[in-house]
Amino acid sequence: MDLIVRQGDQPLPVQVERDGPDWRVTVDGREYRVASVAVGANCHSLLIDGEQHELCVRRLSGERYSISTTTHSEEVAVLDPLTFLAQESRGGEGESGSNRVAALMAGRVVAVLRQEGEAVDKGQGVLVLEAMKMENEIAAERAGTVKQLFVEPGQAVDRGDPLFEIE
């Protein structure tokens, strides 16, 4: 599973794979072997490359999580790569005017969740796009109205193809 973990403004690519009873976790190109045992609600005892660590994870809202160890806490965002790319590509846009969202990679539209003329809140899913064998919900980056849908379920899209427009 590929993820992007963002600490403040710093995005870190993370890959998590099952490796027998343990996990292989690669963070920003560095690989770790991790054994995990649950020790309470949302808390785990981890053996990372032979070193013992205690870790608790609490979901704050949406993609935001609080990660706590015995020495400190950190707030992070956990995103799938497609959502991360979508947020980065639209990061500088303002909240007024229209916002056209384009496919960041080739894929197939699995579902359309909103109709033209329907109001959406920031973070609300508009459609589901399957890319790289993963289904990714493409969300509105701001509140508004779905001005136009450029795709329908089952349709293949290429990188750069328009998906929808929010006004």
C-alpha positions in Angstrom: 0.0 0.0 0.0 1.4 3.4 -1.0 0.7 6.4 1.1 1.9 10.0 1.5 2.3 11.1 5.2 2.5 14.8 5.6 4.2 16.3 8.7 3.5 20.1 8.4 4.6 21.0 4.9 6.9 18.0 4.5 5.4 15.1 2.5 7.0 11.6 3.0 6.3 8.7 0.7 5.5 5.6 2.7 5.0 2.0 1.4 3.6 -0.7 3.7 3.7 -4.4 2.7 3.0 -7.6 4.6 6.1 -9.7 5.0 5.1 -13.0 6.6 3.9 -12.2 10.2 5.7 -8.8 10.1 5.5 -5.7 8.0 8.0 -4.1 5.6 7.7 -0.3 5.9 9.6 2.0 3.6 9.7 5.7 4.6 11.2 8.1 2.1 13.3 5.3 0.6 14.5 3.8 3.9 13.2 0.3 4.7 12.2 -1.0 8.2 11.1 -4.4 9.4 8.2 -4.0 11.8 6.5 -6.4 14.2 3.3 -5.1 15.8 1.2 -6.2 18.7 -2.0 -4.4 19.8 -1.8 -3.3 23.5 -5.0 -1.4 23.8 -7.5 0.6 21.8 -5.5 2.3 19.0 -2.1 1.5 20.7 0.6 -0.9 19.6 3.9 -2.2 20.8 6.2 -2.1 17.8 9.5 -3.9 17.3 11.2 -1.8 14.6 14.5 -3.2 13.3 15.1 -4.8 16.8 14.1 -1.7 18.8 11.0 -1.6 21.0 8.5 1.4 20.6 5.1 2.1 22.0 2.7 4.0 19.6 -0.9 5.3 19.9 -2.8 6.6 16.9 -6.0 8.7 17.1 -7.9 9.9 14.2 -8.7 13.6 14.5 -10.8 14.3 11.4 -10.7 13.4 7.7 -7.1 12.6 6.9 -5.6 14.1 10.1 -4.2 11.8 12.8 -2.4 12.3 16.2 0.6 9.9 16.6 1.8 9.6 20.2 4.9 7.9 21.6 6.2 7.8 25.1 8.3 10.9 24.4 6.2 13.1 22.1 3.1 13.6 19.9 2.9 14.6 16.3 -0.1 15.5 14.1 0.1 14.1 10.5 -2.1 13.8 7.4 -2.3 10.4 5.7 -3.2 10.5 2.0 -3.3 8.1 -0.9 -0.9 9.3 -3.7 -3.6 10.4 -6.1 -5.4 12.6 -3.5 -2.0 14.1 -2.5 -1.2 14.9 -6.2 -4.7 16.4 -6.6 -4.2 18.6 -3.5 -0.7 19.7 -4.6 -1.9 20.6 -8.1 -4.6 22.8 -6.8 -2.9 24.1 -3.7 -2.5 27.7 -4.9 -6.0 28.3 -6.2 -8.3 30.7 -4.3 -11.8 30.0 -3.1 -13.6 32.1 -5.7 -14.4 31.4 -9.3 -14.6 28.0 -10.8 -12.3 25.1 -10.1 -11.8 22.5 -12.9 -10.4 19.2 -11.7 -8.4 17.1 -14.2 -7.2 13.5 -13.9 -3.6 13.3 -12.7 -3.1 9.9 -14.2 -4.8 7.5 -16.5 -7.7 5.5 -15.0 -11.3 4.5 -15.2 -14.3 6.3 -13.6 -15.9 3.8 -11.2 -18.7 6.0 -9.8 -20.0 9.5 -10.0 -21.2 10.6 -6.5 -22.6 14.1 -7.3 -24.8 15.4 -10.1 -24.5 18.7 -12.0 -26.1 21.5 -10.0 -25.6 19.7 -6.7 -24.0 21.6 -3.8 -20.8 20.1 -2.3 -18.8 20.8 0.8 -15.1 21.0 0.9 -13.7 17.4 1.2 -17.0 15.8 -0.1 -16.5 13.1 -2.7 -17.5 14.0 -6.3 -16.4 10.8 -8.1 -14.4 7.6 -7.7 -11.5 7.0 -10.1 -9.6 3.7 -10.3 -5.9 4.2 -11.1 -3.0 1.9 -10.5 -5.4 -0.8 -9.2 -6.6 1.5 -6.4 -10.0 3.2 -6.1 -9.6 6.9 -5.2 -12.4 9.2 -4.2 -11.8 12.6 -5.8 -13.1 15.2 -3.4 -14.1 18.8 -3.8 -11.3 21.0 -2.7 -13.7 23.8 -1.7 -17.4 24.2 -1.1 -19.5 25.1 -4.1 -21.8 23.7 -6.8 -20.9 21.0 -9.3 -21.0 23.2 -12.4 -20.2 20.4 -14.9 -19.3 16.7 -15.0 -17.1 15.7 -17.9 -17.2 11.9 -17.2 -19.5 9.1 -16.5 -19.1 5.7 -14.8 -17.1 3.2 -16.8 -15.3 5.9 -18.9 -11.6 5.7 -19.3 -9.6 8.9 -18.7 -6.1 9.9 -19.5 -3.8 12.2 -17.6 -5.0 15.8 -18.0 -8.6 14.9 -19.0 -11.2 17.1 -17.2 -13.3 15.3 -14.6 -15.6 17.9 -13.1 -15.8 21.6 -12.4 -16.9 23.3 -9.1 -18.3 26.8 -9.0 
